[in-house]
Amino acid sequence: MVSRSQVTFALLLLVSCRHGEPADVVLRNGVIYPLAEDSAAAQALAVRDGRVVYVGDDRGAGSYVGRRTVVIDLGGRMVLPAFRDAHLHPRGGLQLGECTLDNLRTAQAVLDSVRHFAALHPEVSWVRGSGWQLPVFPDANPRKEWLDSIDSGRPMYLRAADGHSAWVNSRALALAGITRTTPDPPNGRIERDPQTGEPSGTLRESAMALVSAVLPPRTPAEIQDGILRAINMANRFGIVALYDADADTTLLAAYAALDSLGKLNARVVAAMEVDPKAPVSQVDSLRAWRGRFAGRRYFYPKAAKIFVDGVIEAKTAALLAPYVGSNSTGPANFSAEKMDTMVAALDAAGFQVHSHAIGDRAVRMALDAYAFARRLNGPRDGRPIIAHLELIDSADIPRFAEEGVIPAFQPLWAQQDTYITRLTEPVLGPERSAHLYPIGSVARTGALLAAGSDWPVTSMNPLEGIQVAVTRRDVDGPAGPAWLPDEQVSLAAMLRAYTYGGAYAVGEEATAGTLEPGKAADLIVLDRDLFRIRPEEIHLARVLMTLLDGRTVWRDPSLR
């Protein structure tokens, strides 16, 4: 039987194999997968004026070579549509100049890194950093005294890797006015010493803002530099489209400025955060900000971000049944009624709604709110998104395909790491823990998957996320059985999620996401064919070149 993708590709060849003006770039002698599927491949591709004009064999590509055409001999290397990250936080580029605590495996290693940074930077008024992993500390609750022993004179503010906790010292608590009598803010928690009731130094969710509100503000130049660092990293990983899942007004202004200067080497969709404490009328201000920055080349502030809940490891995710050993099902940031009303108002205003939902109750609330908006507002191709999706009730899994909701998984998380073994499985119990990150189950319903990294929470590299989704194993771990093997997915499915799925999620599937004639020449060259190597080797592949609209935004020196 001939597959639909094979028929489509054959038609592409018929359309593209025509003589025309010389191309700007011709890639030849490669293994090119225009649809990111193993069922159809080509040898050559031509680009003119930022668009793909030919996909086919080397002989046919010859008619596109002129005196000024740049011809690149791929030497049998793989070409794919460029990757698209459907959920990340480019503001993390600011953190690249701070105290970085990523991937440190012990509490002592974290403290040593903070001490080293503080000693190297006596000029900074605040010691800022990020990336510490919750499982390395008892109860995921590091103490203020440990930071005080490093520097008690300067305030310290260190965000956890997941972005839902912060660790501060006594000086930072004092500057924020946080004492034993300070109440927990709505949707937040100040961790306290069990003996004295004093703040212990760890802040959860909205309690983080009590200290972040007194941090020195970033300058516009600092914000722009941070974004550029993030985009440069993305380009090196083969990413040319970013979905900023939480952009405030300072970031919107920075994106617009960079785009106006021609410095934005990626397509950026920005989602503006919805304040759960503010009334529905806040949609008017979000609409005003959207209008202020509309009409750019690569920047589209067209989405709104809703944090429905927190995270399981801090017991701030909203569950249908209580956490083990507790009567609490975790807080949701909205009542169901307000969630429905807010989503309907955003949908009516033409926003794409992008929801953070970790727990199964949060996922259901988001699905219900999207369905409510459709009933109230009538049909609209709104393409609502739910990101993360750690725990989904079985009754809700078919709803993504049935209701046109896009599941944006973070596939790198779909492994049995210490977050799962130490902080998640103990509070969910074995029955619920047997269904975590159900990528395979959702994919089998026919839902169109998108994928993202949530960087800087975890690695931005799509190849690492793809490998974990395929193997359900740590990319650096020993060989062994897959964790929850029923939730494994194919390589082609994940490549599609990172390419066409990402384009579809933002309404760009007609112009990008595949390498078809007439579409944007957003493509990458890899040093090996992912379809011809062992799944455990996917993360070892390197991106050698990244093109955005036919323009090289990353090129490895090894590619001549």
Buried (B, 14 or more C-beta within 10 A) or exposed (E): EEEEBBEBBEEBBEEBBEEEEBBBBBBBBBBBBBBBBBBBBBBBBBBBEBBBBBBBBBEBBBBBBEEEBEBBBBEEBBBBBBBBBBBBBBBBBBBBEBBBBBEBEEBEBBBEBBBEBBEEBEEBEBBBBBBBBBBBBEEBBBBBEBBBEBBBEBBBBBBBBBBBBBBBBBBBBEBBEBEEEBEBBEBBBBBBBEEEEBBBBBBBBBBBBBBBEBBEEBEEEBBBBBBBBBBBBBBBBBBBBBBBBBBEEBBBBBBBBBBEEEEBBBBBBBBBBBEBEEEBEBBEEBBEBBEEBEEBEBBBBBBBBBBBBBBBBBBBBBBBBEBEEEEEBBBBBBEBEBBBBBBBBBBBBEBBBBBBBBBBBBBBBBBBBBBBBBEBBEEEEBBBBBBBBBBBBEEBBBBBBEBBBBBBBBBBBBBBBBBBEBBBBBBBEEEBBEBBBBBBBBBBEEBBBBBBBBBBBBBBBBBBBBBBBBBBBBBEEEEEEBBBEEBBBBBBBBBBBBBBBBBBBBBBBEBBBBBBBEBBBBBBBBBBBBBEBEBBEBBEBBBBBBBBBBBBBBBBEEBE
